Amino acid sequence: MAPKAREKPRPSPSSAQPPPPIEDLFTSINKHIQRSEFEQAAKVADQVLSIAPGDEEALHCKVVALIKADNIDDALSTIQSSQRIAVDFGYLKAYCLYRQNKLDDALESLRSQEKNSTTMILESQILYRLGKMDASVDVYKKLQKSNIDSLEINLVASLILAGRASEVQGTMDALRIKPSSSFELAYNTACSLIERNKYADAEELLLAARRIGQETLMDDNFAEDDIEIELAPIAVQLAYVQQLLGRTQDALEAYTGVIDRNLADESSLAVAVNNLVALKGSKDVSDSLRKLDRLKEKDAQNFQLSGSLDKLSSNQRLTIYANRVLLLLHANRMEQARELVAVLPGMFADSVVPVLLQAAVFVRENKAGKAEELLGQFAEKFPKKSRAVLLARAQVAATAGHSQIAAESLAKIPDIQHMPATVATLVSLKERAGDIDGAAAILDSAIKWWSNAMTEDNKLDIIMQEAASFKLRHGREEDAARLYEELVKSHGSMEALVGLVSTVAHVDVAKAESYEKQLKPLSGLKRIKIDNLEKTSGAKHVEGTHVGLTEAQEEVKTKEKPKKKRKRKPRYPKGFDPANPGPPPDPERWLPRRERSSYRPKRKDKRAAQVRGSQGAVVREKSEATSGTNSNTSNPKSSQATSSKGATQNASADQSKPSSKSSRKKSRN
């Protein structure tokens, strides 16, 4: 048996190499951080922690290094593992949660921290990402007294997304800064001009922002590709302005260039793809869907935006999803559209767009009733968000012919009830539904509201005019006359006076004649006799003038004289002499030859019936033929009977034959 090999002696602890001093390790951490070698700095911090577990400075250095190296998950796990140590990582934890897009948790973690400029900046960014723009603006305004670089850039961006673009110029004047101070500020200011519909000024400022950005980044020794990536948001926004200005071809080329070169940050690329898809509309739907597929998460089975696009605002992400659904509807991919709209309400709970998209899918499937039910339930559950939903429900119902449901939906929007367009739509819907009393009540309510309204642009006369016309159309002459009379007394409307006279004439002739005297006489028609005028077909309009008395009288005279018909000479055929017409034409010339009385059929050639053979057979056939011929000649009636009998025999003989040929004819027909 072979002897066992001796084990190597283990080195004693006293003989092991001693660890480096902690001071040297911290010096090494500092060098790595200055060289932006953050992963190496985190490894050296682990060496310090192996020597001195729980060292606060080493833990802090490790967490910061991991964050700088974009290892957010490792940084957050390090923070959570050090909870037993009395180290306050509240701010760093909030920042890590912010980077993971866990915004509510990040805001909750930040509330335990002391209010200072650092925590307030992070709070404003979290509020910005949450879509709480007004709260973000308030935090930025509190920081104005602090000397913080680039604070005005974020402040202007928050004002724009809060819908307060009109305050941007005043804020910049208060801060004593100009848009050209940096290309980022020029870009944000241009966005505020876009919100205010000043597209030409925005384009000019965006061009200036691109020029300033190129100069600044070249001074900082950026490579050409890196410069294009940094300035990609400006290029996309320029294309958007060109699109708004109607230069669609320029915008199309700009979007396509950004996408094809792929030299843009992911957010700018997503905006370019979405805008290109919106610009193309329903053209080339398959290509648009393929472009949107570039924005989805790679491992996701269904369409889901990549996590790198979390920097986009909630409205921007929702717009991309909405365009995706519309493209699926155009492509008739109903199953994918249903799956996508089913998850959108959970992703965007504060928006009404998901429920509108669900209704659009139902309408596309010819299920208007389900769409109306869905929109109605949402409006009852969220009355503060119901305006757009009720308008959509009214449109769906009106298109489907459900006039009563459409009218009920519009009636639930109080702030537009008495607007002329809404009143006209409601009246039309009620008329379609046969509810004439309801339509009249809507007009009466609108008249009452506008009578008490203290607005400069009063619509009372328009509403009253339409109400009078409506009531006259439905046989309510007294109500129509009353409205016309009020219009005449309050506004002195000549059109209302004409309507009043024509309406009252059906009810009270004397009153109509009294109002008729208020009508202004037409110049040039004082001496025209009504009797003569009634005989005419009406006055003829001549450009710049009216028909006078003499012209009208001349027209009456010409109308009274009957016109003499001009006799035309008869046209004869060529060579025909009417003095010597000759014999009359044959009256049967238009009949077929067989039907004319002079028609004589040709006799059959008797020689054709001669057959070679025995003489007796030939004689017998001849005698039979002669007897038959003689009988036919002597008795026409018997001839007809014989012919019909022969035809019947022939028909019966034909019927005994196979009918495959006639079947083929029928099949071909």
VOGU-864524 format. One record per residue (C-alpha): x, y, z; residue in three letters. Coordinates in steps of 0.001 Angstrom, whole numbers, plus 500000, padded with zeros to 6 digits. Example, Ala and Ser with C-alpha at 12.3 -4.5 7.8 and 13.67 -1.06 7.14 Angstrom:
<pts>
512300495500507800Ala;513670498940507140Ser;
</pts>
This chain:
<pts>
500000500000500000Met;501489503326498977Ala;502271505765501746Pro;500023508801502114Lys;501379512117500863Ala;502237514604503533Arg;500026517622503829Glu;501708520962503286Lys;502118522865506496Pro;499732525832506774Arg;501379529182507435Pro;500859530427510935Ser;498981533666511469Pro;502132535325512566Ser;503804534522509233Ser;500825535911507035Ala;501341539216505202Gln;499925542076507278Pro;497099544151505725Pro;497941547614504466Pro;497201550522506751Pro;493647551903506538Ile;495034555366505813Glu;496737554046502679Asp;493517552340501570Leu;491554555577501927Phe;494251557348499928Thr;493856554718497214Ser;490044555200497260Ile;490537558939496774Asn;492867558412493798Lys;490419556025492097His;487561558472492546Ile;489588561348491069Gln;490384559145488060Arg;486658558173487751Ser;487599554562488489Glu;484558554011490639Phe;484458550214490508Glu;488055550043491776Gln;487164552518494527Ala;484299550233495628Ala;486682547235495775Lys;489173549131497926Val;486314550192500206Ala;485517546486500639Asp;489124545948501775Gln;488675548626504414Val;485441547025505582Leu;487145543641505826Ser;489639545176508216Ile;487224547466510033Ala;483638546207509617Pro;481066548920510105Gly;483391551782509237Asp;481019554667508349Glu;483360556444505956Glu;484189553236504087Ala;480488552381503758Leu;479724555890502519His;482578555737499973Cys;481414552350498721Lys;477790553466498243Val;478808556658496439Val;481263554770494217Ala;478601552209493267Leu;476146554992492427Ile;478762556732490286Lys;479412553422488513Ala;475641553088487849Asp;475446549955490030Asn;472262551217491697Ile;471043547766492778Asp;474336546988494564Asp;474340550420496191Ala;470795549954497519Leu;471579546442498829Ser;474661547815500616Thr;472507550495502254Ile;469906547937503350Gln;472589545580504773Ser;474023548379506901Ser;470778549180508725Gln;472201547710511959Arg;474883550379511874Ile;473857553829513042Ala;474568555493509689Val;472059557843508047Asp;471776556806504411Phe;468321558389503936Gly;469369560773501170Tyr;471409558171499251Leu;468600555648499617Lys;466118558188498249Ala;468424558879495308Tyr;468790555145494537Cys;465015554690494642Leu;464677557719492353Tyr;467089556129489884Arg;465038552903490010Gln;461919554963489216Asn;460365554064492599Lys;459327557670493014Leu;456788557362495823Asp;459238555359497966Asp;461977557858497177Ala;459805560773498275Leu;458869558951501477Glu;462533558265502283Ser;463412561906501664Leu;460813563287504067Arg;462836562136507055Ser;465808564240505933Gln;466591567766506957Glu;465535570454504491Lys;468586571831502693Asn;469481572730499147Ser;470641569186498294Thr;467534567407499542Thr;465265570071498056Met;466803569678494598Ile;466229565913494733Leu;462677566507495990Glu;461929568848493084Ser;463252566291490590Gln;461116563529492116Ile;458032565756491962Leu;458927566590488357Tyr;459032562911487412Arg;455771562277489264Leu;454089564900487104Gly;453419567203490074Lys;454752570228488250Met;453245572936490434Asp;454826571429493557Ala;458150571112491730Ser;458001574786490714Val;457318575807494313Asp;460428573964495518Val;462576575531492783Tyr;461338579005493667Lys;462340578425497295Lys;465846577609496062Leu;466229580837494048Gln;468080582542496899Lys;470657579728496943Ser;473603579944494589Asn;472938576738492657Ile;474288576259489148Asp;471805575615486346Ser;468827575995488682Leu;467013578194486173Glu;467151575410483539Ile;465100573021485674Asn;462821575832486838Leu;461895576783483269Val;461321573125482357Ala;458982572687485345Ser;457041575832484465Leu;456472574567480915Ile;455251571136481970Leu;453031572731484619Ala;451221574618481872Gly;452666577936482988Arg;454723578765479912Ala;453515582372480056Ser;455473582843483311Glu;458824581843481801Val;459804585264480491Gln;458884586994483761Gly;460849584429485777Thr;463935584902483609Met;463653588666483929Asp;463451588314487710Ala;466550586096487713Leu;468283588532485303Arg;469304585846482868Ile;469040585581479080Lys;468088582516477044Pro;471457582603475287Ser;473368582076478549Ser;473446578316477825Ser;472175576035475100Phe;470045574118477634Glu;468271577294478734Leu;467804578399475130Ala;466254575006474366Tyr;463848575197477323Asn;462876578776476462Thr;462144577708472896Ala;459852575010474287Cys;457941577708476187Ser;457512579630472935Leu;456112576496471295Ile;453544576211474067Glu;452527579807473319Arg;452177579038469563Asn;455114581270468613Lys;456633578731466248Tyr;458795581059464146Ala;460431582568467264Asp;460934579084468679Ala;462677577920465495Glu;465031580900465590Glu;465913580251469244Leu;466451576534468624Leu;468914577325465837Leu;470747579635468240Ala;470742576878470897Ala;472321574434468430Arg;475019576949467504Arg;475799577741471164Ile;475855574027472011Gly;478300573194469233Gln;480673575954470327Glu;480455574994474013Thr;480962571263473486Leu;483822571778471022Met;485579573935473626Asp;485152571030476052Asp;486883568691473545Asn;483836566540472818Phe;484019564189469838Ala;481748564848466855Glu;479505561876467614Asp;479234562890471260Asp;478296566438470217Ile;475538565111467991Glu;474232562927470827Ile;474195565891473228Glu;472387568106470732Leu;469902565438469595Ala;467020566912471668Pro;467461570219469814Ile;467423568452466418Ala;464209566597467304Val;462551569758468588Gln;463519571624465418Leu;461841568915463352Ala;458743569225465544Tyr;458587572989464922Val;458932572392461179Gln;456036569963461439Gln;453911572586463210Leu;454824575180460575Leu;453533572890457836Gly;456926571921456391Arg;456170568243456675Thr;458792567063454199Gln;461590568828456115Asp;460296567374459375Ala;460071563900457849Leu;463682564031456646Glu;464892565350460018Ala;463147562608462013Tyr;464393559928459630Thr;467956561258459881Gly;467951561126463689Val;466569557575463676Ile;468846556192460942Asp;472074557669462328Arg;471162556403465815Asn;473280559170467370Leu;470837560301470030Ala;469978559535473606Asp;467171557037474049Glu;464607559643475120Ser;465217561814472050Ser;465135558753469816Leu;461781557733471297Ala;460330561203470690Val;461609561181467098Ala;460063557770466419Val;456725558769467949Asn;456556562048466019Asn;457476560315462763Leu;454730557760463319Val;452224560533464045Ala;453328562440460932Leu;452900559407458654Lys;449496558565460115Gly;447839555545458522Ser;450428555335455722Lys;452777552339455881Asp;451422551048459211Val;453712548010459247Ser;456843550164459068Asp;455538552420461847Ser;454908549413464084Leu;458433548124463428Arg;459878551495464418Lys;457897551500467654Leu;459196547997468393Asp;462639549566468830Arg;461360551283471970Leu;460029548242473801Lys;461699546126476451Glu;463676543363474782Lys;462596540507477070Asp;458934541553477281Ala;456456539396475354Gln;453942542223474895Asn;454687545823474032Phe;456247547560477021Gln;458478550618476899Leu;462102550099477840Ser;463153551008481363Gly;465645553474479912Ser;462686555636478798Leu;461575556361482356Asp;463036559839481921Lys;460165560646479597Leu;457231562377481219Ser;454059560437481923Ser;452233562219479090Asn;455007561397476611Gln;454941557692477479Arg;451148557616477321Leu;451247559252473880Thr;453544556505472581Ile;451220553802473917Tyr;448183555559472418Ala;449819555774468980Asn;450681552098469237Arg;447025551218469867Val;445832553352466944Leu;448324551703464591Leu;447160548258465719Leu;443583549261464946Leu;444618550446461476His;446439547145460929Ala;443361545212462160Asn;445414543476464875Arg;442524543449467304Met;443928540871469707Glu;447113542874470329Gln;445102546083470679Ala;442834544486473312Arg;445822543204475289Glu;447511546604475276Leu;444483548677476283Val;443778546226479122Ala;447019547144480946Val;447018550906480291Leu;444504551887483040Pro;446824550428485684Gly;449848552236484249Met;448154555639483871Phe;445445555714486516Ala;445176559529486529Asp;444464559832482788Ser;441258559386480790Val;443127558338477642Val;443184554582478484Pro;439394554387478785Val;439016556354475535Leu;441309553844473814Leu;439260550949475191Gln;436129552561473781Ala;437885553002470422Ala;438624549268470320Val;434951548488471008Phe;433839550858468249Val;436319549256465831Arg;434710545899466660Glu;431216547346465927Asn;430307547182469626Lys;429090550736470100Ala;426796549693472959Gly;429713548366475020Lys;431690551530474336Ala;428789553685475527Glu;428406551562478670Glu;432135551714479473Leu;432325555482479046Leu;429143556008481062Gly;430444553969483992Gln;433741555866484000Phe;431937559231483953Ala;429824558238486956Glu;432845556943488878Lys;435099559935488156Phe;432829562972487655Pro;435760565421487757Lys;437336563733484720Lys;434084563120482895Ser;434061565977480382Arg;436178564373477639Ala;434615560975478343Val;431057562294477993Leu;431933564095474768Leu;433361560856473385Ala;430246558958474510Arg;428006561493472779Ala;429982561133469544Gln;429881557325469638Val;426151557303470363Ala;425336559873467675Ala;427315557912465074Thr;425525554702466076Ala;422131556404465764Gly;421440556450469522His;420288560063469591Ser;418762559975473061Gln;421948558617474684Ile;424032561230472863Ala;421744564016474093Ala;421868562699477679Glu;425678562623477577Ser;425914566231476392Leu;423367567328478979Ala;425682566111481779Lys;428391568676480909Ile;427179571802482717Pro;429730574366481545Asp;428861574019477841Ile;425093573650478096Gln;424192577102476789His;426859577492474132Met;425294577909470661Pro;427068574863469214Ala;425943572638472097Thr;422375573970471923Val;422223573324468169Ala;423566569779468624Thr;421147568972471442Leu;418179570304469487Val;419166568241466431Ser;419556565090468546Leu;416195565632470236Lys;414556566144466849Glu;416033562868465593Arg;414704561102468666Ala;411261562631468102Gly;411348564630471339Asp;410127568003470031Ile;409076569221473484Asp;412523568427474863Gly;414178570329472022Ala;411944573342472650Ala;412767573197476372Ala;416503573310475567Ile;416002576421473451Leu;413898578093476156Asp;416549577319478790Ser;419300578759476580Ala;417280581953475988Ile;416740582356479727Lys;420442581839480476Trp;421651584317477852Trp;419060586854478962Ser;420701586933482408Asn;424275586603481166Ala;426490589647481617Met;429010588809478918Thr;430249591106476193Glu;429792588531473461Asp;426100587888474059Asn;424528585193471899Lys;420896585940472818Leu;419840587196469383Asp;421305584118467660Ile;419587581719470059Ile;416244583540469796Met;416410583623465985Gln;417059579878465821Glu;414389579175468442Ala;411780581148466480Ala;412708579309463268Ser;412479575960465089Phe;409040576693466556Lys;407732577985463259Leu;408959574805461583Arg;407036572672464071His;403735574581463849Gly;404084576757466944Arg;403344580074465265Glu;402325581947468428Glu;405592581131470254Asp;407582581976467134Ala;405743585285466718Ala;406439586174470342Arg;410158585531469905Leu;410284587525466677Tyr;408461590376468375Glu;410970590435471241Glu;413810590483468759Leu;412265593394466893Val;411693595391470081Lys;415082594690471692Ser;417466594515468737His;415520596106465869Gly;416481593226463614Ser;415120593606460078Met;415405589858459535Glu;413313589280462670Ala;410777591835461422Leu;410385589934458160Val;409952586717460103Gly;407449588377462400Leu;405296589646459520Val;405273586281457736Ser;404498584449461014Thr;401794586747462394Val;400047586738459017Ala;398893583180459823His;397408584248463174Val;396514587963463181Asp;396350589697459796Val;395760593166461245Ala;398830592874463459Lys;400879591650460524Ala;399797594672458467Glu;400790597020461299Ser;404274595521461456Tyr;404465595434457667Glu;404392599234457656Lys;407747599213459495Gln;409428597477456598Leu;411558599845454565Lys;410332600317450969Pro;412662599228448209Leu;413888601996445943Ser;412651601939442316Gly;409563599839442999Leu;407025602529444015Lys;405254602714440609Arg;405110598994439927Ile;401625597548439770Lys;401186594435441852Ile;398804592866439334Asp;401344593197436544Asn;404129592005438825Leu;402238588844439715Glu;402015587975436026Lys;405794588025435655Thr;408192585270436665Ser;410017587624439019Gly;412488590458438683Ala;415763589659436988Lys;418932590625438791His;421479592682436864Val;424920593226438367Glu;425141596618440080Gly;421534597662439256Thr;417939596593439776His;415244596201437117Val;413295599455436776Gly;409668600208435975Leu;409957600376432186Thr;411899597108431990Glu;409300595363434123Ala;406461596699431994Gln;408182595647428779Glu;408639592190430174Glu;404924592010431002Val;404034593006427397Lys;406329590406425930Thr;404845587782428184Lys;401264588645427107Glu;401918588245423312Lys;401846584610422226Pro;404855583529420230Lys;404282582388416623Lys;405596578962415852Lys;407927578911412872Arg;406939576442410189Lys;409693574346408782Arg;409724572967405220Lys;409464569188405027Pro;412645567372404091Arg;412330564856401212Tyr;414657562056400208Pro;417233562735397566Lys;415782562577394047Gly;412142562656395236Phe;409759564942393375Asp;406748565907395528Pro;404801566971392396Ala;405105563443390901Asn;405351561181393910Pro;404603557997391932Gly;402935554868393365Pro;402511554778397147Pro;404990552658399127Pro;404111549145400151Asp;402330549314403552Pro;403854545927404515Glu;407404547041403825Arg;408248547004407537Trp;406982543444408120Leu;409234540425407843Pro;409027538682404501Arg;407348535571405864Arg;404504537681407337Glu;403691539583404121Arg;400584538607402091Ser;402642538340398917Ser;405035535804400424Tyr;405161532401398684Arg;407436529727400048Pro;409751527933397676Lys;408724524449396599Arg;411000521569397342Lys;412848520039394439Asp;411057516797393535Lys;414149515360392021Arg;415768515225395447Ala;413174512664396550Ala;414139510168393787Gln;415899507158395270Val;417567504296393481Arg;415956500966394255Gly;412982498804393428Ser;410475500507391242Gln;407481499562393389Gly;408901501242396504Ala;409567504427394620Val;406089504540393159Val;404504503957396551Arg;406479506761398170Glu;405590509052395286Lys;401910508292395599Ser;402021508936399359Glu;403833512204398827Ala;401395513221396091Thr;398374512429398177Ser;399822514324401111Gly;400632517309399016Thr;397247517353397419Asn;395461517140400733Ser;397526519979402149Asn;396775522090399128Thr;393074521404399095Ser;392535521882402856Asn;394610524525404609Pro;393252523621408040Lys;394289520030407742Ser;397678521229406625Ser;398055523205409817Gln;397010520233411898Ala;399474517976410152Thr;402285520480410631Ser;401557520836414305Ser;401375517081414687Lys;404706516680413018Gly;406208519326415255Ala;404890517493418313Thr;406408514234417146Gln;409719515910416517Asn;409654517441419966Ala;408905514111421581Ser;411702512543419610Ala;414093515244420761Asp;413070514760424380Gln;414050511123424255Ser;417677512063423582Lys;420231512622426389Pro;420207516165427796Ser;423885516448428630Ser;424466519083425993Lys;421705521352427278Ser;423022520845430821Ser;426452522039429754Arg;424869525117428236Lys;423070525881431472Lys;426186525405433491Ser;428074527779431195Arg;425289530365431563Asn;
</pts>
